[in-house]
Amino acid sequence: MALRPRFTTPFSRLRDAFVHYVVSPFKVFEPRTRFLIGFGVLVAVTTPLLFSNYSTGFSADYREGEVIRATVVARADVGAVDISETEKRRNIAREATRPVFNFDSTRGESSARSFRAAWEDLKRQLDLKTPASDLTWNGVEAAGAARLAPLVQSDESVNQIAKLIREVGDKYIYDDTEAERLGQEIVLVDVRNPSGQMIMPAPRTRMLSLGAARQELELKLRNLPQWTQEQKSALSSIVLPLIRPNVVLDQTATTTARENEANKIPPVRVSVKRNQVIAREGDTVTPNMLAQLASMQGKGNAGRPWHHLVGLLMVVMAIYWAVWKFTEHRSVTSALSLSKTRAFALVGSAIVVETALMRVGLTLADSVANSMKTAPFDDPSIWNFAIPVAAATLLVVMLVDTQLAFLTGIVSALFAGMMAPAGMQTALYVMISCAAAVYGIGRYRERQSVTLAGLFVGAVNAVMALALLAYAEHAFTLYTVLLVVSCGSAGGLLTAIFAAGGLPVNESLFGILTDVKLLELSNADLPVLGQLALRAPGTNQHSHAVGQLAEDACRAVGANPLLARIGALYHDIGKVAAPEYFVENQQGENPHDHMRPSQSARIITSHVTYGMKLAKEISLPKKIADFIPQHHGTRTLHFFLRKAQAEAKPGEVIDEKDFRYPGPKPQFKEAAIMMLADSCEAAARSLARPDPENIRLIVVKIVDAVITDGQLDECDLTLKELTTIREAMISALTAIYHARIDYPGFNPPRVTGPLSALATLPPSELDSEERGISYSSAHDVPINQAGEVEDEAINRTATKR
């Protein structure tokens, strides 16, 4: 039976040749090694495309006040930062920033406690009869400690001295070396409450220097009446060191605050336009002139090609690494998404081709401009607008999704800015053009979508080109406007042409299933669908009904309705091998009535394995082929299993695996919806009276059974989505099987019952929609524990008897 449809194209054969001669030799490597090789190839191809015309700068060295030796003209648009002027302004901002000081309000109390501890220690030494020469203060020998011995036993003295220490220590005390910093406003932070900051103006008028604080304490100690002058001097020598600064500069916080203020100062930019005369021979070098010359030197990298190459290589590697990371962690919204590595390969190859297009376009634009003698035709920046800068972006948005397409546009803009003389303006133009390509096309369902997107991109290009022309202060003459609009529009049309040319190549090369490809697969003239309609008309009709049901359910939960509908057309193609063994194709006797249950189960489940084999033979896309095994999952034919167990001889073991579908369970939303739609449609079709109540009963029963059997455990459907799907299927089935008016003499006889007597009627009296069995009650429909409808298990021969 020749069923091979013409899914293969010249591009498919190109893909096979590419895989055989290019990809296959690398299969000996580990996946990670293959990825690194591909990554290296992308970097190695892109870098030479960007590495050209690098020496556009100025190499002469001048100082302020010197005389220009030769007229200096800018060969390209240059925008740079005047580092010297920027740093000068930032230093002013740093100097104007308030220093941050920490205030320790507990310092006075801690000094008083230290004094008490030392006093008690001295008292303990005296109690131990320590010689006067060995007495210490705070563990250190102190000559004045012996002179204090007569007053050590006085608690009144120690309390009085501690009070004086506390009074002085609790004031704002700063180190004498910080006096200069305290001449301006400061920010004072209490260390006990860092969030409570206080701006203190004229802090020196409200604070004491360390020397002044100690003098104040010394004066207070000299006013103690019960002490001799010698004792006061001794006391001062050991107590004054306890007074320490409690207002201390926070160097880290101050530096951070100053850098924050400095960073608020915007860089001073120097802008030089192409063909602008920077300096004429004999002019005196001024600071502004130096800044312009420095910007040209920074742009050119003249004389250091290897530095330029190494830096460019690292930049390209970093950009592709960022592309990979975004691809790896992006939010996948497309049901037809590629694997991460394939998506990266697609985006990377598109960027490489786009970079090559831009390099060729820039070269051609320079050549055309150089051949012209009059303005505006001699301006290469205008001819650059005709480059198809958004071709790669348009290609990716049609093949994958908007996320990766926008990323492609960003990278294309970066590379364009690196290559074009007017770097920033070119990058902006490319970015807007790519954004128009991303959001100017809806779903790619028709080949003309590419043309419409190209026209939209051309219109946006023309407007953006005029805007950039005005920004660059070009003269708006009639010829200039016409040339700019023409070049921008041509860029959009060339974008569509290159994107359209790359579509079939990339579809085949990366195995991408676009909406257009899906619509091509729905062609009823394809041999496999023609054979299905001819050999298994009931299955064909069932497939179309399931497709409509699955499409409605997918639309309700935001899944891909087109994918589900096309998957439904192929999900039962395996039944063409033995269509008479499936109830929807039977007219009369059921062949399973004369077979062993195990044989029946093997035939029924084999439509999945044969369908997979057939899908491989006809080169059916993998995403569509996945519907064949997944729409049944790993469910068991329980009715046949119980029948086999009932007929088993004593001692005979019945293996449940013989009655189970091979699986796997549904792996994506559309396959799970297909499983539910397949069973619901089959059950609803078998109802003699498919009213809303009966339809709701069987749909709820099937959905609950499928969930209970764990068939949806491996897909990403939520309970809320399942409820939405269930209600959508009930509404769709109710609409399909709505009540019809009987026309006497035109309606075929209707026979109902638990087991239909339609098998006793000749085929000529059977309506094409009443093949198989019908049931008067929803409870009679043979729905097993896994939600599978097993009409084939019903013995109609026994019923007739």
Salt bridges, closest charged atoms under 4 A:
ASP16 OD1 - ARG15 NE 3.64
GLU85 OE1 - LYS88 NZ 3.86
GLU85 OE2 - ARG89 NE 3.09
GLU87 OE2 - ARG94 NH1 3.06
ASP104 OD2 - ARG107 NH2 3.57
GLU109 OE2 - ARG113 NH1 3.85
GLU109 OE1 - ARG166 NE 2.78
ASP121 OD1 - ARG124 NH2 3.19
GLU178 OE1 - ARG181 NE 3.24
GLU185 OE1 - ARG98 NE 2.77
ASP190 OD1 - ARG192 NE 3.99
GLU216 OE2 - LYS171 NZ 2.49
GLU218 OE2 - ARG222 NH2 3.11
GLU230 OE2 - ARG147 NE 3.70
GLU259 OE2 - ARG94 NE 2.91
GLU261 OE2 - LYS264 NZ 3.23
GLU328 OE1 - LYS325 NZ 3.10
GLU328 OE1 - HIS329 NE2 3.50
ASP379 OD2 - HIS474 NE2 3.69
ASP401 OD2 - ARG330 NE 3.30
GLU507 OE2 - ARG447 NH1 3.93
ASP515 OD2 - ARG443 NH2 2.72
ASP515 OD2 - ARG445 NE 3.45
GLU520 OE2 - ARG447 NH2 3.36
GLU551 OE2 - ARG555 NH2 3.19
GLU551 OE1 - ARG565 NE 3.37
ASP552 OD1 - ARG555 NH1 3.64
ASP572 OD2 - HIS542 NE2 3.69
ASP572 OD2 - HIS571 NE2 3.05
ASP572 OD2 - LYS575 NZ 3.26
ASP572 OD1 - HIS607 NE2 3.26
ASP572 OD1 - HIS631 NE2 3.33
GLU584 OE2 - LYS575 NZ 2.85
GLU589 OE2 - HIS594 NE2 2.22
ASP626 OD2 - LYS622 NZ 3.18
GLU652 OE2 - ARG596 NH2 3.69
GLU656 OE2 - ARG660 NH2 2.94
ASP678 OD1 - HIS542 NE2 2.65
ASP678 OD1 - HIS571 NE2 3.20
GLU681 OE1 - HIS542 ND1 2.63
GLU681 OE2 - ARG685 NE 2.93
ASP691 OD2 - ARG689 NH1 1.98
GLU721 OE2 - LYS669 NZ 2.81
GLU727 OE1 - ARG696 NH2 2.97
GLU727 OE2 - ARG726 NH2 3.18
GLU770 OE2 - ARG750 NH1 3.63
GLU788 OE2 - HIS632 ND1 2.95
GLU788 OE1 - ARG635 NH2 2.89
